[in-house]
Each structure stands twice: as structure tokens, then as C-alpha cells.
Amino acid sequence: MKKSSIVFLLSNEDSWPKLLAHITHIKNNPEFSGKIAVVVIGSAILSCLNSSSLIDTQKQIEHFSLNHVDFYLCINTMNRYGITINQILTPFTIATSGGVIEVTKLVDQGYQLFQM
């Protein structure tokens, strides 16, 4: 199998369980040896806050970040919701040029885009 990398663009808060299930299946597939990135925009950002009640989601995000999954938050979405860096979970990197631009950079590096 060709070594491929995947970037998920997540925009809906309700899509976290589906995304995390996809990542679990991909990480458990011995044929996959590429990289995985997740770029979060829109209401999906609400699950990335320290104050979120979605403890299981947060634990999975932290687990995957320790296992070579890169998570990015869109600075524009953070500004729109009035979210500061102190309010977000630590595994996230801020996409300072914006989430869509971050996706474009990753696609230019050979990542395949999956929008959720």
C-alpha cells in the first residue's frame, strides 16, 4: 500500500465520535503507515475546551495526540467564539493562518483531505 497521509477537516461538534472512530480504525490498520492530522473549525471547536463536559472525547484526543495525530484549531474560529489559548486542551496547535489555509498546506504536502 502506498504511504498516504490523511487530514480530516472537522466543522461540526456532533462529528467527533465518528472522527475518533475513523482514527481508531486507521491507527489499528497495519497497512497504514502515513500521518494523520485533524483541523478543527466551526462548532467542533467547542469540544476542544478545558471546560467541555465530553470527558471521553477529550481523553481520546489526548491519547491520539500522544500517538502521532496532529490536532489544529482555526484561529479565526477561536476569535469568532471568543476563545483564548488558555481555554483549549493542550494537544492542540493553533493554525495561525486559519484552518482552511492549514488544510491547504497539508494537502500541498501530500495529505488526502476528508471533510466531516
C-alpha contacts under 8 A as a table, 3 or more apart, distances in Angstrom:
res1	aa1	res2	aa2	distance
1	M	31	E	6.44
1	M	32	F	7.64
3	K	32	F	6.99
3	K	33	S	5.90
3	K	34	G	5.38
4	S	32	F	7.53
4	S	33	S	7.24
4	S	34	G	4.91
4	S	35	K	7.23
4	S	110	G	7.53
4	S	111	Y	6.79
4	S	112	Q	7.37
5	S	34	G	4.52
5	S	35	K	4.52
5	S	36	I	5.80
5	S	110	G	6.83
5	S	111	Y	4.61
5	S	112	Q	6.12
6	I	34	G	7.45
6	I	35	K	6.29
6	I	36	I	4.91
6	I	37	A	6.31
6	I	111	Y	4.93
6	I	112	Q	4.75
6	I	113	L	6.10
6	I	114	F	7.31
7	V	36	I	5.82
7	V	37	A	4.61
7	V	38	V	5.56
7	V	39	V	7.21
7	V	103	V	7.11
7	V	106	L	7.17
7	V	107	V	7.72
7	V	111	Y	5.90
7	V	112	Q	5.96
7	V	113	L	5.02
7	V	114	F	6.25
8	F	19	L	7.98
8	F	36	I	7.87
8	F	37	A	6.28
8	F	38	V	4.73
8	F	39	V	6.17
8	F	113	L	5.97
8	F	114	F	4.84
8	F	115	Q	5.67
8	F	116	M	6.93
9	L	38	V	6.05
9	L	39	V	4.95
9	L	40	V	6.13
9	L	41	I	7.46
9	L	103	V	7.35
9	L	113	L	7.24
9	L	114	F	6.26
9	L	115	Q	4.68
9	L	116	M	5.95
10	L	13	E	7.97
10	L	15	S	7.21
10	L	16	W	7.86
10	L	38	V	7.04
10	L	39	V	6.11
10	L	40	V	4.92
10	L	41	I	6.15
10	L	42	G	7.89
10	L	44	A	6.42
10	L	115	Q	6.29
10	L	116	M	4.99
11	S	15	S	7.85
11	S	40	V	6.03
11	S	41	I	4.78
11	S	42	G	4.74
11	S	43	S	6.10
11	S	44	A	5.14
11	S	45	I	7.80
11	S	116	M	6.52
12	N	15	S	5.51
12	N	16	W	7.73
12	N	41	I	7.84
12	N	42	G	6.36
12	N	43	S	5.28
12	N	44	A	4.57
12	N	116	M	7.27
13	E	16	W	6.12
13	E	42	G	7.93
13	E	43	S	5.20
13	E	44	A	3.60
13	E	45	I	6.94
13	E	46	L	6.76
13	E	47	S	6.58
14	D	17	P	7.27
14	D	44	A	7.26
15	S	18	K	5.41
15	S	19	L	6.16
15	S	44	A	7.56
15	S	116	M	6.64
16	W	19	L	5.06
16	W	20	L	6.05
16	W	44	A	7.45
16	W	57	T	7.30
17	P	20	L	5.23
17	P	21	A	6.14
17	P	57	T	7.37
18	K	21	A	5.15
18	K	22	H	6.28
19	L	22	H	5.11
19	L	23	I	6.30
19	L	116	M	7.54
20	L	23	I	5.05
20	L	24	T	6.12
20	L	60	Q	7.30
20	L	61	I	7.92
21	A	24	T	5.04
21	A	25	H	6.28
22	H	25	H	5.21
22	H	26	I	6.14
23	I	26	I	5.04
23	I	27	K	5.96
24	T	27	K	5.23
24	T	28	N	6.13
25	H	28	N	5.14
25	H	29	N	6.26
26	I	29	N	5.21
26	I	32	F	6.64
27	K	30	P	7.67
27	K	32	F	7.13
29	N	32	F	5.68
30	P	33	S	7.40
35	K	68	H	7.26
35	K	69	V	7.00
36	I	68	H	7.30
36	I	69	V	5.09
36	I	70	D	6.46
37	A	69	V	5.54
37	A	70	D	4.55
37	A	71	F	5.83
37	A	72	Y	7.68
38	V	69	V	7.49
38	V	70	D	6.17
38	V	71	F	4.80
38	V	72	Y	6.10
39	V	71	F	6.04
39	V	72	Y	4.70
39	V	73	L	5.95
39	V	74	C	7.21
39	V	99	G	6.13
39	V	102	E	7.45
39	V	103	V	6.90
40	V	44	A	6.19
40	V	45	I	6.02
40	V	71	F	7.61
40	V	72	Y	6.05
40	V	73	L	4.94
40	V	74	C	6.14
40	V	99	G	6.81
41	I	44	A	6.09
41	I	45	I	6.06
41	I	73	L	6.55
41	I	74	C	5.52
41	I	77	T	5.88
41	I	99	G	6.26
42	G	45	I	6.16
42	G	77	T	5.95
43	S	46	L	5.75
44	A	47	S	6.03
44	A	48	C	7.59
45	I	48	C	5.27
45	I	49	L	7.33
45	I	73	L	7.15
45	I	77	T	7.56
45	I	78	M	7.63
46	L	49	L	5.90
46	L	52	S	7.07
47	S	52	S	5.67
47	S	54	L	6.71
47	S	57	T	7.66
47	S	58	Q	7.61
48	C	52	S	6.95
48	C	58	Q	7.27
48	C	88	I	5.62
48	C	89	L	5.77
49	L	52	S	5.28
49	L	87	Q	5.45
49	L	88	I	4.30
49	L	89	L	5.75
50	N	87	Q	5.57
50	N	88	I	5.38
50	N	89	L	5.48
51	S	87	Q	7.45
52	S	55	I	7.26
54	L	57	T	5.37
54	L	58	Q	6.29
55	I	58	Q	5.05
55	I	59	K	6.14
56	D	59	K	5.09
56	D	60	Q	6.25
57	T	60	Q	5.19
57	T	61	I	6.19
58	Q	61	I	5.06
58	Q	62	E	6.18
58	Q	89	L	7.90
59	K	62	E	5.14
59	K	63	H	6.08
60	Q	63	H	4.94
60	Q	64	F	6.08
61	I	64	F	5.27
61	I	65	S	6.08
61	I	91	P	7.52
62	E	65	S	5.12
62	E	66	L	6.40
62	E	91	P	6.23
63	H	66	L	5.32
63	H	67	N	6.49
64	F	67	N	4.80
64	F	68	H	6.53
64	F	69	V	5.45
65	S	68	H	5.65
65	S	69	V	4.87
65	S	70	D	6.03
65	S	71	F	7.11
65	S	91	P	5.97
66	L	69	V	7.27
70	D	91	P	7.96
70	D	92	F	7.57
70	D	93	T	7.91
71	F	91	P	6.68
71	F	92	F	5.02
71	F	93	T	6.18
72	Y	92	F	5.32
72	Y	93	T	4.72
72	Y	94	I	5.54
72	Y	95	A	5.75
72	Y	99	G	7.51
73	L	77	T	7.81
73	L	78	M	7.57
73	L	92	F	6.41
73	L	93	T	6.22
73	L	94	I	4.92
73	L	95	A	5.55
73	L	99	G	6.61
74	C	77	T	5.34
74	C	78	M	6.34
74	C	94	I	6.25
74	C	95	A	5.05
74	C	96	T	6.96
74	C	97	S	7.86
74	C	98	G	4.90
74	C	99	G	4.26
74	C	100	V	7.89
75	I	78	M	4.97
75	I	79	N	6.15
75	I	94	I	6.18
75	I	95	A	5.80
75	I	96	T	5.43
75	I	97	S	7.16
75	I	98	G	5.47
75	I	99	G	7.16
76	N	79	N	5.11
76	N	80	R	6.14
76	N	98	G	5.83
76	N	99	G	7.61
77	T	80	R	4.96
77	T	81	Y	6.21
78	M	81	Y	5.31
78	M	82	G	5.88
78	M	83	I	4.80
78	M	84	T	6.91
79	N	82	G	4.88
79	N	83	I	6.10
79	N	84	T	7.84
80	R	83	I	7.78
83	I	87	Q	6.47
83	I	88	I	7.84
84	T	87	Q	5.51
84	T	88	I	7.25
85	I	88	I	5.64
88	I	92	F	7.42
89	L	92	F	6.29
95	A	98	G	5.24
95	A	99	G	5.80
95	A	102	E	6.18
97	S	101	I	6.14
97	S	102	E	6.88
98	G	101	I	5.39
98	G	102	E	6.22
99	G	102	E	5.00
99	G	103	V	6.28
100	V	103	V	5.08
100	V	104	T	6.26
101	I	104	T	4.94
101	I	105	K	6.23
102	E	105	K	5.09
102	E	106	L	6.30
103	V	106	L	5.11
103	V	107	V	6.09
103	V	113	L	7.70
104	T	107	V	5.07
104	T	108	D	6.11
105	K	108	D	5.07
105	K	109	Q	6.42
106	L	109	Q	4.95
106	L	110	G	6.60
106	L	111	Y	5.51
107	V	110	G	5.08
107	V	111	Y	4.54
107	V	112	Q	6.15
107	V	113	L	6.79
108	D	111	Y	7.14
